[in-house]
Structure formats: C-alpha cells, structure tokens
Amino acid sequence: MAISHLISDKNVKGHDEYYKSHAEAIKKFKEALEEQANGKYEPSELISTLGNRCECLQETVDKLQFNNETLEKACNNFRKQLDLRDKEIARLYEVCEGGRSLSAVQKDRACMLNDTQIDQIQRQVTLLRERNAELEKRLLENFSKISTNTAFTDIDKETEVLTRYQVSLDKKETELTLVTKIEQLVDSLNEEVGMLNKELLDKKKSFQDQMECVIDSQESMRNHYETELERLSYLLENDQFEFQQTQQDLQIFSQDNCYMREALFGADQRINSLEKQILEVYDENECLKSKIAEYSPEQPMI
C-alpha cells in the first residue's frame, strides 16, 4: 500500500510537472531559434539559452535521483511491514490455540497423520496374522491326507513367505514415517518459495516499469537534442567560439546520460541477483523432490 501510494501520488505528479516544463522549454528554444534565424537574437544569446536548458536538465536528473531514493525507502518500509505481519500471524495462532505456538500446532497435526498411518499398517499386520492362523489351521486339517514330508515342506514355504511379507511391512512402516517427515518439510519450503517468488516478481515488475520510463524519457530527450544540435552546428559553423561552447554543452549532456545509464545498469544487476536467488531456491526444491523419490517404498510381491 505504501509503495503504490507513493508511486501514484508523488512520482506521477513529479513526472507530469517535468514533462510540462520540458514542453515549455522546447517551445521557448524553438522560438529563440526562429528569432535568431530572423536576426533578432545573436549567437551568444542563443548559447545562453542553451546553457539554461542544460541547467534545467540537471535539475530534472536530480529530481529523478530523489524519486529513486524515495522508492528505496518505501521498499524498506514495506519489508518491515511484512515482518510485523508475520509476527502478528504467529501471535494470533498462539491466541487461537490457547498459548501454543504455530510450530507446535503443525507438529501435532503431523503426529496425528503419522498415528493414522501407523494404525492402518497395524490393521494390515493383524489381518495377515489372522490369515496366517487360518492357513495353519487348514494345513493341520489336511495333515492326515498328505504325506508328512510334503506337509512340512508346504508349511515351511508358507511360513517363509509370510515372514518375508512381515519384514517388508515393517520396512514399509519405517519408510512411511520418514517420507511423511520429508513431505512436511517440502510443503513448508514450497510455501516459503511461493512467497519469495511473489515478492520478487512484484519487485522486478516495479523496477522494470521504472527503468522503461527513465529509458524512454532519456531516449526521447537524446533524439531531440541530437536534432537540435545538428541545426545549431549548421547555423553556427561560421562562429568558432560559439561552436566550441556548444560542443562543451554536448559533452556535459553525454556525461549526464552516461551517469543515468550506469544507474540503470546497477538496477538491472539487482534484478539479476534476485533471479539467481529464485533459481537457487528452485534447485533446493528439486533436490528435496529427488530425495523423496528415492525414499518412496515399492509394493512387496508375495
């Protein structure tokens, strides 16, 4: 809210005033050129008009730098508001849960899920034991009908199969507990990654909008001054002193343009560093997913 208010109220008004003053200065400059062409103004007066215009440009650059500093301060205030909001959410969780922290509530929920899975596995174990008892009963009933060696061989085979299945179920139970813990960790990391992605995308969009506005204004100003300087060079080619003064003004303007480009390059580097942080978080998420795939249990074959 603070950033949007700052952009909509202060910066937009500042840009409107800048464009109005820019249009008025261009109009006066054209009138001065026409009067100089008609013989009303001397070249020295025209050079002084050009110097005044360069001073106006320097004031505009100072205003843009001040607006950039105010935006940085607004971003810092927004980060502080996010930290306060997180603390308030944690406090409200403690109030709703009777003084318990958010981490304790999440831990209890994870324990409940683990207990339900353990109960299901225990039910499967009891069913298998009942099946084992039933098979032993059938084997005892058929014991008198078949030979002793064959009966004991079948019992040993069935017992071996059941013991293997019991071992696989125990292994599956331990793997399920480990997988649930890893899934909880991955869910929490995914939530944090989503929040970071949203924040980084908003910052990137705001920086790109500011960069586009500054670049467009600088390009239009540069094109205009290049055309005007070409006209001046044509009009003032017979007067060497005024022509040298115009070249000095052009060098000052090119230096100011270089300073603005360096500032834009620094903002681009900050955006690239934020994108690298997003890629690192995505790599960590993929590593955790691969670990979950390695720990996922396979169904035993009887």
N, C-alpha and C positions, 0 to 999 in steps of 0.2 A: 504494500500500500504506500509506503514512504517513497519508494523509487518511482512508481507510476505517478504519484502526485508531483514529485519534483520534476519529472520529465514533462508532464502536461502543463504545469503552471509556470515554471521558471524558464526552462530551456526553450520551450516553444515560443514564449514571448521574446526571449533574447534573440532567437533566430529571425523572428518577424521584424524586430527593430533593425537587426543587421541588414536584412535584405532591403528594407525601406531606405536606410542610409546609403546602401550600396547603389540602389537605383538613382537616388538623388545625386550622388557623386558622379555617376556616369553621365547623367543628363547635363550637369554643370561642365563636366570635362568636354563633352561634345560641343556645347555652346561656346566654350573657350576656344576650341579648335576652329569652329566656324568663324568666330570673330577674328582669330589670328589669321585665318585664310583671307578674310576681307580687309586685313590691315589694321584692325582696331587694337590688337594686342601685339606686343613684341615677344620674341622668343624667350627672353628672360622671365617675363610674366607667366608664360606657358610652363616653363620649367618649375617655377614656384608652385603653380597649381598642381603639377605632377608630384612635387615633394609633399604637399598637403595630403594628396591622395595616398601616398605611401605611409604617412603617419596614421591615416585612418585605417589602413590595412593592418598596421602594427597593433592598434587598439583592438581591432577585431580578433587578431590572434590571441591577445591577452585575455579577451572575454571567453574565447573557446577553451583556453587552458584552465580558466577559473571554473567553467562549467564541467570540465573533466574532473577537476578536484572535488567539486560538489557531488558528482556521481559516485566517485570512490568512497566518499564519506557516507553516502546513502547506502551503498553496498555493505559497508561495515556495520551500519546500524541495523540493516536487515538481517545480517548474520547473528547479531546479538539478540534480536527478537526471536529468531529460530531457536537459539539456545534456551531462552526463557520459556518458550512454548513447550519444548521437550521436558524441561524441569516441571512445568505445571501439569503436563500429562502424567508424568510419573507420580506427582503428588496426588492427583485425582484418583489414580489407580489405588494408591495406598489408602485413601479415604473410603473408596468403594469396597475394598476388601478388608476393612477393619484394621488398618495399620500395616497390612502386608505390602511388600514391595512388588513391582511388576515382574522382576526376575523370579521371585518366589511363586507367584501365581502361574507363570509359564512353566516352571519346574514341576508344580503339582499336576498340571494338565498333561505334561509329558509322562509323568509316573502313572497317571490313570490309563493312558493309552498303552503303556508297556504292560500294566496289570491285565488289561483286557486281552492282549495278545498272548500273554503267558497262560491265562485261563483257557483260551482256545487250544493252545498246544497241550495243556494238561488233559483237556477233554479228549483230544485225539489219542493221547497216551492211554487213558482209561479204556477207550473203545478198542484199541489194539490189544490191551491186556485181556479184555473180555473175549475178543476174537481168539487170542492165544489159548485161553482156558477152554473155549468151545472146541477148538481144534484138538487139544489134548484129550478132551472127553470123547470125541469121535474116534481118535486113534486107539483109546482104551477099549471102546466098543468093538472095533474091528481087529483088535489084537488077537482074538481067538480064531479069526477066519484066515489070517495070513500067517506066513512063517515068521519066526522070531527075528531072523536076520533082516528080512525085508522091512518089518515093522520098525525096528530100531533105526534102520537106515533112513526111512522116511521121517521119523521123529527128529533125528539129528539134522536132516536137511531143513525141515520146517523151523526148528529152533534156531538154526544158524541164520536163516532168512529173517526171522523176527528180531534176533539180536542186532543184525545189521540195520534193520529199519529203525530200531530203537536208538541206535547210535546216531543215525542220520537225523532223527528227530531232535535229539539233544543238541547236535551241531547246528541244526536249523534254528533252534531256540536262541542259542548264543549269538548267531549271526543276525537274527531279527532284532535283538536288543541293541547290537552295535549299529545296525542300519537305521533304526529309529533315532538314535542319538545323532548320527551324521545328517539325517534328513532335517532334524530340528535346526542343526547348525546351518545347513544350506538355506533353509527358509529364512532364518534371521539375516543371513548375508544377502539373500535376494532382495529383502525389503530395504536393507541399507543401500544396496546398489541402485534400486529403483529411485529412492530419494535423492541419491547423489546424481543420477542421470538427469532427473527432472531439474534439479538446481543448476547443473552445468549447462543444460540446454537453454534454460532461461537466460543465464549469464551470457552464453555465446550469442544468442539472438540479439540481446540488448547491445553487446559490443559490436556485432556486425552492422546493426542499424546505425549506430553512431559513426562507425567507420565509413559506411556508404554515404551518409550525409556530408561528412567532412571531405571525403574524396570528391564527391560531385561538386561541392561548392568550390574546392580548390582547383579542380579541372576547368570549371566554367570561368573562374577568375583568371586562371593562367591563359586560356584561349583568348579571353577578351584583351588582356594586357599584351599578349603577343601581337594581336592585330593592331592595337593602338600604338605599340612601339614601332611596328613596321611603318605606320603612317608618319609617326614622328621622325623616324630616321630619313624618310623621303623628304619631309618638309624642312628638316634641319641639317641637310647634308652640306650646305654652304657655310654653316657656322660651326667651327670645330669645337669651340668651348662648350656650347650647349649640347652638342652631340656626346662629348665625353661625360658630361653630367648625367645625361640620360642613360648612358651605359652603366654608370655607377648605381643609379636607381634600379636598373635591371638586375645587377649583381646582388643588391640588397634583397630584392624580391625573391631571387632564386635561392638565396641563403635561407630566407624565411620559409620558402617552400620545402627545402631540404630538412629543416627542423621539424616541420609538420609531418613529413614522410617518416622521419625517424621515430616520432611519437606513435604513428600508426603502426610501424613495424614492431615496436615494443608491445602494443596491444595485441597484434597478431601472434607474437611469441607466447603471450599469456594464454591465448586461446589454444595454441598447440600443446602447451603444458597440461591444460585441463583435459584435452582429448587423450593425451598419453596416460593420465590417471584413470580415465574411463577404461582404456584398453587393459591396463594392469588389473583393474577390478574384474573385468570380463575373463582375463586369463586365470585368476584365482578361482572364479566360479566354475570354469571348465575343468580345472584340476580337481575340485571337490566332486563334480559330477562323475569324472572318471574313477575316482576312488569309490563312489557309491556303486558304480557298475562292477567294479572288481569284487566288492563285498556282497553283491546280490546273490542269494542262495539258489541252487539248482534243485529241481524236484527229484527225489530219490526214486530209483527204479527197483521194484520187488521182483 
